[in-house]
């Protein structure tokens, strides 16, 4: 598929309508992800889409420092140093990180999904993890997964926002895809998210409850790394449907959204670090009118319980 092809700096420059030197400068400033093949720099289409997504928000926010903070359960590598790391992929975390920087604290960013974030929190690789994982048995978000992925850990769960999950379909919804069962119809091509992402877990939980065998879904095994990359693929006709959050549809042409379920997006912090100055300051920011006003410019999220404690475990 097109989004899997490696892109050169020249091709990225053409996509972004900038010079090749500008692309190299963006790499130096950490504004766009890249990788090396020998001595050559290469990009994925997802790298480009993620850069565009960060750049197309209604207000521009300074770039934040990012780190790799994936779970180390398999390799046993211990965390290094005393850093404060916010883990998750929503732009609200970038804004929060910049606010903390204004107060004199460097809050690094780890751009990993919910499942990996909770595992990393359990191992103290990050200090604040975000999650939007739906549990089919309880019908609740996040709390059941905290208990499973961070057993015996005392945490506080704070709400950040509510978001709508649903199907991305082409303009006019030509295949008339309206519900989960439609994914099994002949001729419907689906694109999936990676295992561990909130959207993938929602899908798999729904399929289990409805007793739908994934083998009957064409494209179930095809995994895409981000909502934006998936939405672009559907808009271009590379697939008929994908699952993701509503806000992305405002960034992609030739796309419609079929709402399915409101999800709760929460921030999880260990109670043992509640007295950290960064954490106390973060609570002040989340409950400030200034921060709420800043978020009001970002469409597609509902901030009715922003900063409210959902649970203490």
HUFENFEN-V301234 format. One record per residue. SS is DSSP state (H for helix, E for strand, L for the rest). PHI is phi as a letter, one per 20 degrees, with the letter a starting at -180 (* if undefined). NEAR is the number of other C-alpha atoms within 10 Angstrom. Layout:
SS & PHI & NEAR
SS & PHI & NEAR
//
This chain:
L & * & 6
H & f & 9
H & f & 18
H & e & 11
L & f & 12
L & f & 15
E & d & 18
L & e & 15
H & f & 19
H & f & 14
H & f & 14
H & f & 20
H & g & 18
H & f & 12
H & f & 11
H & e & 14
L & l & 10
L & c & 12
L & e & 14
H & f & 17
H & f & 12
H & f & 14
H & f & 19
H & f & 15
H & f & 13
H & f & 14
H & f & 15
H & f & 11
L & e & 11
L & m & 14
L & e & 19
L & b & 19
L & f & 16
L & b & 17
E & b & 14
E & d & 9
E & d & 8
L & m & 7
L & d & 7
E & e & 9
E & e & 15
E & c & 20
E & c & 20
L & d & 19
H & f & 17
H & f & 21
H & g & 22
H & f & 20
H & f & 19
H & f & 18
H & f & 16
H & f & 15
H & f & 17
H & f & 18
H & e & 13
L & e & 11
L & f & 15
L & g & 10
L & d & 11
L & e & 10
L & d & 13
L & f & 10
L & f & 14
L & d & 19
L & f & 17
E & d & 16
L & c & 14
L & e & 14
L & c & 21
L & f & 20
L & g & 23
L & d & 15
L & f & 12
L & e & 6
L & d & 7
L & m & 9
L & f & 10
L & f & 11
L & f & 15
L & d & 8
L & m & 7
L & d & 8
L & d & 14
E & d & 19
E & c & 24
E & e & 29
E & d & 33
L & q & 25
L & d & 18
L & e & 14
H & f & 15
H & g & 17
H & f & 22
H & f & 23
H & f & 19
H & f & 19
H & f & 24
H & f & 21
H & f & 19
H & f & 19
H & f & 15
H & f & 10
L & e & 12
L & n & 10
L & d & 17
L & e & 18
E & d & 24
E & f & 23
E & c & 23
E & d & 23
L & e & 19
L & c & 23
L & f & 26
H & f & 26
H & f & 24
H & f & 24
H & f & 31
H & f & 31
H & f & 22
H & f & 25
H & f & 28
H & g & 21
L & e & 18
L & m & 17
L & f & 28
L & c & 27
L & d & 22
E & b & 24
E & d & 28
E & d & 29
E & b & 29
L & b & 27
L & d & 28
E & e & 25
L & d & 17
L & f & 17
L & f & 9
L & e & 9
L & m & 8
L & d & 15
E & d & 19
L & m & 25
H & g & 23
H & g & 17
H & f & 20
H & f & 24
H & f & 15
H & e & 13
H & e & 17
L & c & 17
L & f & 10
L & m & 11
L & d & 17
L & e & 14
E & c & 21
E & d & 20
E & d & 25
E & d & 22
E & f & 23
E & d & 24
E & a & 20
E & d & 19
E & c & 20
E & e & 19
E & e & 21
E & a & 22
E & e & 23
E & e & 32
E & c & 28
E & f & 24
L & g & 13
L & n & 11
L & l & 16
L & g & 9
L & e & 15
L & l & 13
L & e & 18
L & c & 16
L & b & 12
H & g & 15
H & f & 13
H & f & 14
H & f & 23
H & e & 17
L & f & 13
L & f & 10
L & n & 11
L & e & 17
L & e & 20
E & d & 25
E & d & 23
E & d & 22
E & e & 23
L & f & 16
L & f & 16
L & n & 16
L & f & 20
H & f & 24
H & f & 26
H & f & 19
H & f & 21
H & g & 21
H & g & 16
H & f & 17
H & f & 17
H & f & 17
H & f & 16
H & f & 12
H & f & 10
L & e & 11
L & l & 9
L & d & 16
L & f & 11
H & g & 16
H & f & 10
H & e & 12
L & d & 20
L & f & 18
L & n & 18
L & g & 16
L & e & 14
L & e & 11
E & d & 15
E & d & 20
L & f & 15
L & b & 19
H & g & 25
H & f & 22
H & f & 21
H & f & 27
H & f & 32
H & f & 24
H & f & 22
H & f & 25
H & f & 22
L & e & 14
L & n & 13
L & f & 17
L & b & 21
L & e & 24
E & b & 30
E & b & 25
E & d & 25
E & a & 29
E & e & 25
H & f & 22
H & g & 18
H & f & 20
H & f & 21
H & f & 14
H & d & 14
L & c & 17
L & f & 13
L & l & 15
E & c & 20
E & c & 20
E & c & 27
E & d & 20
E & f & 17
E & c & 16
E & b & 12
E & f & 14
E & d & 21
E & d & 20
E & d & 26
E & d & 27
E & d & 23
E & d & 28
E & c & 24
E & f & 19
H & f & 14
H & f & 11
H & d & 14
L & f & 14
L & e & 10
L & g & 11
H & f & 10
H & f & 19
H & f & 17
H & g & 12
H & f & 15
H & f & 19
H & f & 14
H & f & 13
H & f & 18
H & g & 19
L & e & 14
L & e & 13
H & f & 11
H & f & 10
H & f & 17
H & f & 16
H & f & 10
H & f & 12
H & f & 18
L & f & 12
L & f & 11
L & d & 15
L & f & 13
L & n & 17
E & d & 18
E & d & 18
L & d & 16
L & f & 12
L & d & 15
L & g & 19
L & n & 22
L & e & 15
E & f & 15
E & e & 14
E & a & 12
E & c & 14
L & d & 13
//
